[in-house]
Amino acid sequence: MPEITMADKLHRTEFLGREFLTWLFFKSCRERDSIDIAGAKYRVHFERMMTLDGENPATEMSTIKVDEPSQSDEVLLSLKLGKKVSRCRMVITVDGAEFTTGIDSSSLAMKSLKLPEVKGADFFEKLDEKTALTDSVEDAVQNLFVHFVRLRLDADAWDREAGEIADWIESQDVLG
């Protein structure tokens, strides 16, 4: 039996990033105050830019630039057409600290991470504080993703959640 390459493994699981960001968008719209995960509370707000794509991203991709994606007819119509979030810009609030970042579904890498202002007295204190803040937001994204994957692996729980997402998408009033 031939060995599966890392590229093959990544290709086979890349749908998870798109499903995760779509699920997170749904949760952020439904639970505007906070998303509670294992005792931690995160506020997630999508802003300014979102790319959604279908099964064939080369022909079914929409990049939408709006201040409020959750209120955008284009975003909601793309979801109704079965597209999923593949790239986005979001604000994540962790323990009162607000972080702004872009996330790409293929790697879940954070791009252009904007940290809250640090108050250290010298360079090393500021560096320590920035490192701790970066760890904090990385942990938040990881916790959200791990929660999603556990939910996704539980067939009954995922059927319920996917049903709620589908119902929410269907209930959105688009262009009207």
Secondary structure, 3 states (H helix, E strand, C coil): CCCCCHHHHHHHHCHHHHHHHHHHHHHHHHCCCCEEECCEEEEEEEEEEEEEECCCCCCCEEEEECCCHHHCHHHHHHHHCCCEEEEEEEEEEECCEEEEEEEECCCCCEEEEECCCCCCCCHHHHHHHHHHHHHHHHHHHHHHHHHHHHHHHCHHHHHHHHHHHHHHHHHCCCCC
